[in-house]
Structures are given as structure tokens and as C-alpha cells.
């Protein structure tokens, strides 16, 4: 829809390998806060 309306969106992909807020609350080294590395290619 954005292209149909003539808009030029900017898409950002952020890779921080985990959830920072949850790490601060539940523990820095808890396994469930880890996000697997994605292959974007």
C-alpha cells in the first residue's frame, strides 16, 4: 500500500541478538533471551 500511495518507506533491520529489557529484568545470561542469528541473504 505504501508504494501505491507514492510513499518511500525506510525499513530498518536491527540485530541485537536478544531482548535487552528482559535481560535486565530476568538475568543477563538466561537462554530464552537469546535470538538466533538470521541469514538475511
N, C-alpha and C positions, 0 to 999 in steps of 0.2 A: 504494500500500500504506500510506503514511503516513496518509492520510485515513481509510482503512478501519479503521486501528488507533486512530483518535481523536487522532493527533498533530497538532501545529500547526507545521510546518516554517517556517523563515525562509530565504528564498532571497536571496542577495546577488549582484548582478552588478557585478563590478569592471571598470573600463575604464582601463587604464594605458597604452594604445597601444603596448605592446611587452613584450618579455621583459627585465626588469631584470638578472637574473643573467647571462644570455647577453651582454647589452650590456657588462657589466663585464669579462667574460672575453674576448670576441671583438672588441669595439670598439663605441663608443657610436653610431656613425653607419652601421653595416652595414645594408643594406636588408632583409636576411632577418629581422631582429629586429623589423621594423615589423608591426603587426597592423592590418588595415584597419578603419576606423571602421564600426560596425554601426548600422543604423537600427532601433532597438528598437520603434518604433511600427508 
